[in-house]
């Protein structure tokens, strides 16, 4: 029974508009197992084209090539890939070994594509290389071998999957006469073991040791003769490690391992690329940390001046800094109480707001500096300092807000630590002249400093706190009325406070206190800054993605012949994509890890710098930033690798193998 039947084969190549070149014309041949066939002819005669058709590297032809009952013509890629993996082994003139893989890995690569277990691969490849006299060179690279040794490695790679057909393209063309004899003897042994060996050659010496010689000239068979002097040698067939039909497809684990080998071969280039991406990743982490740090700082400062049982309420105002536009009348307070109680009743809550649990407050933001001031005598003259923030002490404050002293009562006031710059470190207990203009006439009063309040972010300006009833009595004494700017509901439970805060947040008439609004303003500012910084980091990530795409695209160009070799031993398009996708994944993973290390080092440096300059560090790392960094790095790397991997998968194997 014939192993291969070739019937009326025509192969044309387009060369111009409606013109073509005929490489093969009406080829009819048959081959049997155990034959050692030499196909000879001058360069351009069509012998290599015929080998490519028999090997399934090219399925676009007219006629029929039938192998074990299957016609190769017009078969889809996945069928031809399986055919090359299981049925055919290639031996090339230029060896086509993958330079960055060891001799052992070059031979086992075909088994790797079949997902054969590591132990089985090594055992089979080691035995095969030992048979070819290379048992001491398993860990060497191809550039450490002679030409004859390289060709024996190529033969071992062709035999490792136990194919029925060996196709050798000028197997001795790059060898000296002594080495040529050794390689031909090996090929003869393979044929004697029962395999079909077809050699493409122009060497008469090679043809002389063959069992059959087929000569091609100008794409036609001109001679087909058997060698009467050919004698079969002793059969030498290695035991199969696994039976046919059990070979599996290339796994992602195998792809990762091969990708790691590929990356390690170009480690300097890949490490530099990973560093470039890592800088963008670390920048992103630091930007997020800076934004969250600012938000945390503002939130913490605001929480120091809040009480979970107290609900501050102010009127909505277009001008947050103007107290006169947001004061409450008695009628508005009554309306508010009714609305709050109606809401509580709808929520089936028994708490009710009344004058007993509603406190009043007042806030003056003195941006112009002419509505409130303190006066201190220096060198016989009064020196005025503007009070930029005047508050009546809110019920949200407690002892923890005091730096020293006590809360103020009648005839007293509290200041923030800026007062130390005016009166010195012993300011508590001293009297100071205060002038406040809330009506038509200024109020001048000498008050005793009862305590110092921590206002954190407002330490560079002067703030004063005074009892609401005391301030109201001073205004009334002038024949005027003090209208509150802030109201405070004192609840019994946090659940009640949460309900009232829910009502306020959904209202278009009311808002929280001035402190809360300032905190929200700073929080929004920090969020805006964070977004802007994240956008900058995002732009750098896009640049990194373009860099990865460029490097991987160049890698495809540099490794075209390697891709052709992989396809010749049965690699599917999917397998080629998996290899390049795995490389993208590893680049992204490495970049993410290095980026995290960079960010941790930079974070520590910034913490030291900010703490020295500001007294605090507006940065806060979250554990999920690291997860995001790894995820984003891997995603952009793999997305960047989509086009190069697709291009690699689509490369024509014949053209790839011709690339020098």
C-alpha positions in Angstrom: 0.0 0.0 0.0 1.3 3.4 -1.0 2.0 6.0 1.8 1.5 8.9 -0.6 -0.3 9.2 -3.9 0.3 12.3 -6.0 -2.0 12.7 -9.0 -1.9 15.4 -11.7 -0.4 18.1 -9.5 -0.2 21.6 -10.9 1.1 24.5 -8.9 1.0 28.1 -10.2 2.3 31.3 -8.7 0.8 34.7 -9.8 3.4 37.0 -11.2 1.3 39.9 -12.5 -2.0 40.9 -13.9 -3.7 37.6 -14.9 -0.3 36.1 -15.4 1.3 33.2 -13.5 4.4 31.0 -13.2 3.9 27.3 -13.4 6.2 25.7 -10.7 4.8 22.1 -11.1 3.0 20.6 -14.1 1.1 17.3 -14.1 3.2 15.6 -11.4 2.2 12.0 -10.8 4.1 10.0 -8.1 3.6 7.5 -5.4 5.8 6.7 -2.4 5.8 3.7 0.0 7.0 3.3 3.6 10.6 2.3 3.9 11.7 4.2 0.8 14.7 6.6 0.8 13.8 8.9 -2.1 15.9 11.6 -3.5 14.2 14.3 -5.5 16.9 16.0 -7.6 16.9 18.9 -10.0 18.4 22.3 -10.7 17.5 25.3 -8.6 14.0 26.5 -9.5 13.0 23.2 -11.0 10.2 22.8 -8.5 11.5 20.2 -6.1 11.2 22.4 -2.9 7.7 23.4 -4.0 6.8 19.7 -4.3 8.2 19.1 -0.8 6.1 21.9 0.6 3.0 20.5 -0.9 3.7 17.0 0.5 4.5 18.4 3.9 1.2 20.3 4.1 2.9 23.7 4.2 1.0 24.7 1.1 -2.5 23.4 0.2 -3.2 25.7 -2.7 -2.7 23.5 -5.8 -4.6 21.6 -8.5 -4.7 17.8 -8.4 -4.6 15.4 -5.5 -2.1 14.5 -2.8 -3.5 11.6 -0.9 -1.9 10.5 2.4 -3.4 7.6 4.2 -6.7 8.2 2.4 -6.8 12.0 3.1 -6.5 14.5 0.2 -4.4 17.4 1.3 -5.8 19.8 -1.4 -8.0 22.5 0.1 -7.8 21.2 3.6 -8.4 23.8 6.4 -5.4 25.0 8.4 -6.3 23.1 11.5 -6.3 19.8 9.6 -3.0 20.5 8.0 -1.5 21.5 11.4 -2.6 18.2 12.8 -1.2 16.4 9.7 2.3 18.1 10.2 2.2 17.4 13.9 1.4 13.7 13.7 2.5 12.6 10.2 5.5 14.6 9.0 8.9 15.6 10.2 11.0 18.3 8.5 14.8 18.5 8.2 16.1 21.7 6.7 19.4 22.7 5.0 19.9 25.6 7.4 18.9 23.5 10.4 16.3 26.1 11.5 17.0 25.5 15.2 15.6 28.0 17.6 18.8 29.8 18.8 17.7 30.7 22.4 16.5 27.2 23.3 18.8 24.4 24.4 19.4 21.4 22.3 17.0 19.4 24.5 14.3 22.1 24.2 14.7 22.3 20.5 14.0 18.6 20.2 11.1 18.6 22.7 9.4 21.6 21.2 7.2 19.3 19.0 6.2 17.3 22.1 5.5 20.6 23.9 3.0 21.5 21.2 1.3 18.1 21.8 1.2 18.9 25.6 3.2 15.8 26.5 4.2 15.6 30.2 7.6 17.0 31.0 9.1 13.7 32.2 8.0 11.8 29.1 9.4 14.6 26.8 12.8 14.6 28.5 13.1 10.8 28.5 12.2 10.4 24.8 14.3 13.3 23.6 17.3 12.2 25.7 17.1 8.7 24.3 16.8 10.0 20.7 19.7 12.4 21.1 21.8 9.6 22.6 21.1 7.5 19.6 22.4 10.3 17.4 25.5 10.7 19.6 24.5 14.0 21.3 23.8 12.7 24.8 26.4 15.1 26.3 25.2 18.2 24.6 21.6 18.4 25.9 22.0 21.8 27.7 24.1 23.5 24.9 22.7 26.1 22.6 22.8 25.7 18.8 25.6 28.2 18.4 27.8 25.9 20.4 27.5 23.0 17.9 29.1 22.1 14.6 27.1 21.9 11.4 26.8 18.1 11.6 25.7 18.3 15.2 23.1 20.9 14.4 21.7 18.7 11.6 21.5 15.7 13.9 19.5 17.9 16.3 17.2 18.8 13.5 16.8 15.1 12.6 16.0 14.4 16.3 13.4 17.1 16.2 11.9 15.6 13.1 11.7 12.1 14.6 10.5 13.1 18.1 6.8 12.8 17.3 7.4 9.5 15.5 6.1 10.6 12.1 5.6 8.3 9.2 7.2 10.7 6.7 10.5 12.6 6.9 11.0 15.4 4.5 14.6 16.6 4.2 15.4 19.8 2.2 19.0 19.7 1.1 20.0 18.0 4.4 23.7 18.0 3.6 24.0 21.2 1.6 25.7 23.1 4.5 28.0 20.2 5.6 31.5 18.9 4.7 31.9 15.5 3.0 32.7 13.6 6.2 29.7 15.0 8.1 27.5 14.5 5.0 28.3 10.8 5.1 27.2 10.6 8.8 23.9 12.4 8.2 23.1 10.3 5.1 23.8 7.1 7.1 21.3 8.4 9.8 18.7 9.1 7.2 19.2 5.7 5.7 18.7 4.1 9.1 15.4 6.0 9.5 14.2 4.7 6.2 15.3 1.2 7.1 13.2 1.5 10.2 10.2 1.7 7.9 9.6 5.4 7.5 9.3 7.2 4.2 12.2 9.5 3.8 12.1 12.0 0.9 15.2 14.2 0.4 15.2 17.2 -1.9 18.7 17.7 -3.2 20.9 18.6 -6.2 23.8 16.4 -4.9 24.6 13.3 -6.9 26.3 11.8 -3.8 23.1 12.0 -1.9 21.1 10.5 -4.8 23.6 7.6 -5.0 22.7 6.3 -1.6 19.0 6.5 -2.1 16.7 3.6 -2.9 15.0 5.8 -5.6 15.7 8.9 -7.5 13.1 11.3 -9.0 14.4 14.0 -11.2 12.4 17.2 -11.8 13.1 19.7 -14.6 11.0 22.9 -15.2 8.3 21.5 -13.0 8.0 18.2 -14.7 9.1 14.6 -13.8 11.9 13.6 -16.3 13.1 10.6 -14.4 11.9 8.1 -11.8 14.3 5.2 -11.2 15.0 2.7 -8.4 18.5 2.1 -7.3 19.2 -1.6 -7.9 22.3 -1.4 -5.6 20.4 -0.1 -2.6 20.4 -2.5 0.3 18.4 -2.2 3.5 20.3 -2.1 6.7 19.5 -3.6 10.1 16.2 -2.3 11.5 16.7 0.1 14.4 13.5 1.5 15.7 13.1 3.1 19.1 10.2 2.2 21.2 7.4 4.8 21.1 6.8 6.7 24.2 3.1 7.1 23.6 0.8 5.6 21.0 -0.6 7.8 18.3 -3.9 9.4 18.8 -3.2 10.4 22.4 -1.4 13.7 21.6 -3.2 16.7 23.0 -3.2 20.3 22.0 -0.8 23.0 23.2 -1.7 24.1 26.8 -1.5 27.6 28.2 1.0 26.4 30.8 3.3 25.1 28.0 2.8 28.5 26.2 3.9 30.3 29.3 7.0 28.2 29.7 8.0 28.7 26.1 7.2 32.4 26.3 9.5 32.6 29.4 12.3 31.0 27.4 11.7 33.5 24.6 11.7 36.5 26.9 14.8 35.3 28.8 16.6 35.1 25.5 16.0 38.9 25.0 16.0 39.7 28.7 17.7 43.1 28.4 15.2 44.4 25.9 12.2 42.9 27.9 13.5 44.2 31.3 13.9 47.7 29.9 10.4 47.6 28.4 9.0 46.3 31.7 10.8 49.2 33.5 9.2 51.7 31.1 5.7 50.3 31.8 6.5 50.0 35.5 7.2 53.8 35.8 3.7 54.4 34.4 2.2 51.9 36.8 4.0 53.3 39.8 2.9 56.8 38.8 -0.7 55.6 38.7 -0.4 54.1 42.2 1.2 57.3 43.6 -1.5 59.5 41.9 -4.3 57.3 43.5 -2.5 57.4 46.8 -2.1 61.1 46.7 -5.8 61.6 45.9 -7.0 59.1 48.6 -4.5 60.7 51.0 -6.0 64.2 50.5 -9.5 62.8 50.9 -8.6 60.9 54.0 -7.0 64.0 55.5 -10.0 66.2 54.9 -12.3 63.5 56.1 -10.3 62.9 59.3 -10.2 66.7 60.0 -13.9 67.0 59.4 -14.6 64.0 61.7 -12.7 65.6 64.5 -15.4 68.4 64.5 -18.5 66.2 64.2 -20.6 64.3 66.7 -22.6 61.3 65.4 -25.6 62.4 67.5 -25.6 66.0 66.3 -27.2 67.0 62.9 -26.0 70.4 61.7 -28.4 72.3 59.3 -27.8 75.4 57.2 -29.8 77.0 54.4 -28.7 76.4 50.8 -26.9 79.5 49.6 -25.2 80.5 46.4 -22.7 82.4 48.4 -21.3 80.0 51.0 -19.1 82.7 52.5 -21.9 85.3 53.2 -23.7 84.8 56.6 -26.4 87.4 55.9 -27.7 85.4 52.9 -28.2 82.2 54.9 -29.6 83.4 58.2 -32.8 81.8 59.6 -36.0 83.6 60.6 -38.2 82.3 63.3 -40.9 81.3 60.7 -38.3 79.4 58.7 -37.2 77.5 61.8 -40.8 76.6 62.6 -41.2 75.3 59.0 -38.0 73.3 59.2 -39.2 71.6 62.5 -42.5 70.7 60.9 -40.8 69.2 57.8 -38.3 67.2 59.9 -41.1 65.8 62.1 -43.2 64.9 59.1 -40.3 63.0 57.6 -39.6 61.2 60.8 -43.3 60.2 61.1 -43.2 58.9 57.5 -40.2 56.8 58.5 -42.0 55.4 61.5 -39.5 57.0 63.9 -40.7 58.2 67.3 -38.1 61.0 67.6 -39.4 64.5 67.3 -37.5 67.8 66.8 -38.5 70.7 69.2 -37.0 73.8 70.7 -35.7 71.7 73.5 -33.3 69.7 71.2 -32.7 72.4 68.6 -29.7 74.7 69.2 -28.7 77.8 67.3 -25.3 78.8 66.0 -23.7 81.6 64.1 -20.8 81.7 61.6 -19.1 84.7 60.1 -16.5 84.3 57.3 -14.7 87.6 57.3 -12.8 87.4 54.0 -12.7 91.2 53.6 -11.1 91.5 57.1 -13.2 94.5 58.1 -16.1 92.8 60.1 -14.1 91.4 63.0 -10.7 92.0 64.6 -8.7 91.8 67.7 -6.6 94.7 69.0 -3.3 94.4 70.9 -1.2 97.3 72.2 2.3 97.2 71.0 4.8 100.1 71.7 2.0 102.3 72.9 -0.1 101.7 69.7 -3.0 99.3 69.0 -2.3 96.7 66.3 -5.3 95.1 64.7 -5.4 91.5 63.4 -8.5 90.4 61.4 -10.5 87.5 62.7 -11.2 85.6 59.5 -13.6 83.0 61.0 -15.9 83.8 63.9 -18.0 80.9 65.2 -20.3 80.4 68.0 -19.1 77.2 69.7 -21.1 74.3 68.1 -22.3 71.3 70.1 -20.3 69.0 67.9 -17.1 70.1 69.7 -15.8 68.3 72.8 -12.8 68.3 75.0 -10.7 66.5 72.3 -10.9 69.7 70.2 -9.2 71.7 72.9 -5.4 72.2 72.8 -5.5 73.8 76.2 -7.9 75.7 78.5 -11.7 75.2 78.6 -14.8 76.1 76.7 -15.9 79.7 76.8 -18.8 81.2 78.6 -20.1 84.7 79.2 -17.3 87.3 78.8 -15.0 84.7 77.3 -13.8 83.5 73.9 -11.7 80.7 72.4 -9.1 81.1 69.6 -7.2 78.8 67.4 -3.4 78.4 67.9 -2.8 81.5 65.7 -3.4 83.6 68.8 0.0 82.3 70.1 1.7 84.5 67.4 -0.1 87.5 68.8 0.0 87.0 72.6 2.6 84.3 73.0 2.5 80.8 74.4 0.7 82.0 77.6 -2.3 83.4 75.8 -4.9 81.4 77.9 -6.3 83.6 80.7 -5.3 86.9 79.1 -7.8 89.6 78.1 -8.0 90.8 74.5 -10.0 93.6 72.8 -12.4 92.2 70.2 -14.4 94.3 67.7 -17.2 92.7 65.7 -19.6 94.4 63.2 -22.8 92.5 62.8 -25.3 95.4 62.5 -25.2 99.1 62.0 -22.6 99.7 64.8 -19.5 97.8 65.7 -19.5 95.9 69.0 -16.4 96.5 71.1 -15.8 94.1 74.0 -12.8 92.9 76.0 -13.0 89.2 76.5 -10.9 86.6 78.4 -9.3 83.9 76.4 -10.6 80.6 78.0 -9.0 78.1 75.7 -7.2 77.2 72.4 -9.0 75.1 69.8 -7.4 72.9 67.2 -8.6 73.9 63.8 -6.0 72.0 61.8 -6.3 73.3 58.2 -7.0 76.9 59.4 -3.9 77.4 61.6 -2.5 80.1 59.3 -5.5 82.5 59.9 -7.1 83.7 63.2 -10.3 82.0 64.2 -12.5 82.9 67.3 -15.2 80.8 69.1 -17.7 82.5 71.3 -20.8 81.3 73.2 -24.0 81.9 71.2 -26.1 83.3 74.1 -23.2 85.6 75.0 -22.9 86.9 71.4 -26.7 87.3 71.2 -26.7 89.3 74.4 -24.1 91.7 73.0 -26.2 92.2 69.8 -29.4 92.7 71.7 -27.7 95.3 73.9 -27.3 97.4 70.8 -31.0 97.1 70.1 -30.6 94.6 67.3 -31.4 90.9 66.7 -29.0 88.0 66.0 -30.3 85.7 63.4 -28.7 82.2 63.4 -26.9 80.9 60.4 -26.6 77.3 61.7 -29.0 75.0 63.5 -28.1 71.8 65.4 -30.5 69.0 66.2 -29.4 66.9 69.2 -30.7 63.4 68.6 -30.8 60.4 71.0 -29.4 57.8 68.7 -27.1 57.6 65.6 -30.0 56.0 63.6 -32.1 59.1 64.2 -29.2 61.3 63.1 -28.8 59.3 60.0 -32.4 59.7 59.1 -32.2 63.5 59.5 -29.0 63.6 57.5 -30.7 61.6 54.7 -33.5 64.2 54.7 -31.1 67.1 54.4 -29.0 65.5 51.7 -32.1 65.0 49.5 -33.3 68.5 50.1 -32.8 71.4 47.7 -33.4 73.9 50.5 -31.1 72.7 53.3 -27.5 71.6 53.7 -25.0 70.7 56.4 -23.0 73.2 58.5 -20.4 75.5 57.0 -17.7 73.1 58.3 -19.3 70.3 56.4 -19.6 72.3 53.3 -16.0 73.4 53.5 -15.0 69.8 54.0 -17.1 68.8 51.0 -15.5 71.5 49.0 -12.0 70.4 49.9 -13.0 66.8 49.2 -14.3 67.7 45.7 -11.1 69.6 45.1 -9.0 66.6 46.1 -11.1 64.3 43.9 -10.7 66.7 41.0 -6.9 66.7 41.5 -6.9 62.9 41.8 -8.8 62.6 38.5 -6.4 65.0 36.8 -3.4 63.1 38.1 -5.0 59.8 37.1 -5.6 61.1 33.6 -1.9 62.0 33.4 -1.0 58.5 34.5 -3.4 57.1 32.0 -1.7 59.0 29.2 1.6 57.5 30.2 0.0 54.0 30.2 -1.2 54.6 26.7 2.4 55.5 25.7 3.5 52.3 27.4 1.0 50.3 25.5 2.2 51.7 22.2 5.8 50.8 23.3 4.8 47.2 24.0 3.0 46.9 20.7 6.0 48.2 18.8 8.5 45.9 20.6 6.2 42.9 20.1 5.7 43.8 16.5 9.4 44.0 16.0 9.8 40.7 17.8 7.4 39.0 15.2 9.6 40.4 12.4 12.8 39.2 14.1 11.4 35.7 14.8 9.7 35.1 11.4 11.8 32.0 10.7 11.2 30.6 14.2 7.4 31.0 13.6 7.8 29.1 10.3 9.7 26.3 12.2 6.9 26.0 14.8 4.3 25.8 12.0 6.3 23.1 10.2 6.1 20.9 13.3 2.4 21.3 13.7 1.8 24.6 15.6 -1.7 25.9 15.0 -2.5 29.6 14.6 -4.0 29.4 18.0 -0.7 28.0 19.4 1.3 30.9 17.9 -1.1 33.4 19.3 -0.8 31.7 22.7 2.9 32.0 22.7 2.9 35.7 21.9 -0.1 36.4 24.2 1.8 34.6 27.0 4.8 36.8 26.4 2.5 39.9 26.6 1.0 38.5 29.9 4.5 37.9 31.4 5.6 41.4 30.3 2.5 42.9 32.0 3.0 40.8 35.1 6.6 41.8 35.4 5.8 45.4 34.7 3.1 45.4 37.4 5.4 43.8 40.0 8.3 46.2 39.3 5.8 49.1 39.3 4.6 48.2 42.8 8.2 48.0 44.0 8.9 51.5 42.5 5.7 52.9 44.0 6.6 51.6 47.5 10.1 53.1 47.3 8.7 56.5 46.0 5.9 56.4 48.6 8.4 56.1 51.4 10.4 59.0 50.0 7.4 61.2 49.6 6.2 60.4 53.1 9.5 61.6 54.6 9.5 64.8 52.4 5.9 65.8 53.1 6.2 65.1 56.8 9.2 67.3 57.0 7.6 70.1 55.0 4.0 70.0 56.1 4.0 68.0 59.3 1.8 65.3 57.6 1.9 63.2 54.5 -1.2 63.5 52.2 -0.7 60.0 50.8 -2.6 56.8 51.5 -2.0 53.4 50.0 -4.9 51.0 49.5 -4.2 47.2 49.1 -6.4 47.1 46.1 -4.2 49.7 44.3 -1.7 46.9 43.9 -4.3 44.5 42.5 -5.4 47.2 40.1 -1.8 47.9 39.1 -1.2 44.2 38.3 -4.5 44.0 36.5 -4.1 47.1 34.4 -0.5 46.3 33.6 -1.5 42.8 32.3 -4.5 44.1 30.5 -2.7 46.8 28.6 0.2 44.5 27.8 -2.2 41.8 26.4 -4.2 44.3 24.5 -1.0 45.6 23.0 0.0 42.1 22.0 -3.2 41.3 20.2 -2.1 42.7 16.8 1.5 41.3 16.9 0.2 37.9 18.0 -2.5 37.9 15.2 0.2 38.9 12.7 2.5 36.1 13.8 -0.3 33.5 13.6 -1.2 34.5 10.0 2.4 34.3 8.7 2.7 31.9 5.8 5.0 29.0 6.8 6.6 28.7 3.4 7.5 32.4 3.3 8.6 32.3 6.9 11.0 29.5 6.4 12.6 31.4 3.4 13.3 34.4 5.6 16.9 34.9 6.3 
